[in-house]
């Protein structure tokens, strides 16, 4: 993911996590809001893409 895109997404996520409505919804789902830096976000995204990309490949999932 390009650095510019990571920064845009991270900024939007941080802004949404700052709202009471989003925090309340996350809390009701048993989650805790935890904003991060753009670099932390990029690393997490890469990790998730590796994990879920492998799962999708293993089950034969194809883009539609």
C-alpha positions in Angstrom: 0.0 0.0 0.0 1.4 3.4 -0.9 2.4 5.7 1.9 0.0 8.4 0.7 -2.9 6.0 0.9 -1.9 4.8 4.3 -1.8 8.4 5.6 -5.2 9.2 4.2 -6.8 6.0 5.6 -5.1 6.5 9.0 -6.3 10.1 9.3 -9.9 9.0 8.5 -9.7 6.2 11.1 -8.3 8.4 13.8 -11.0 11.0 13.1 -13.8 8.4 13.3 -12.4 6.8 16.5 -12.5 10.3 18.0 -16.3 10.3 17.8 -18.4 9.1 20.7 -20.8 7.2 18.4 -18.0 5.1 16.9 -16.4 4.4 20.3 -19.8 3.3 21.7 -20.5 1.0 18.8 -17.1 -0.6 19.1 -17.5 -1.0 22.9 -20.9 -2.7 22.4 -19.2 -5.1 20.0 -16.6 -5.8 22.7 -13.8 -3.9 21.0 -11.6 -1.0 22.2 -10.7 1.9 20.0 -6.9 2.1 19.5 -5.7 4.6 16.9 -2.2 4.1 15.6 0.5 5.9 13.6 0.5 5.5 9.8 3.5 3.2 10.0 1.7 0.9 12.6 -1.4 0.9 10.3 0.7 0.0 7.3 2.4 -2.9 9.1 -1.0 -4.2 10.4 -2.5 -4.0 6.9 0.5 -5.9 5.5 0.1 -8.6 8.2 -3.7 -8.9 7.6 -3.2 -9.1 3.8 -0.7 -11.9 4.3 -3.0 -13.8 6.7 -6.3 -13.3 4.8 -4.6 -13.6 1.4 -3.3 -17.1 2.4 -6.8 -18.1 3.6 -8.4 -16.9 0.4 -5.8 -18.7 -1.7 -6.2 -21.9 0.4 -10.0 -22.0 -0.1 -9.8 -21.0 -3.7 -11.5 -17.6 -3.3 -11.4 -15.6 -6.5 -12.0 -11.8 -7.0 -15.4 -11.1 -8.6 
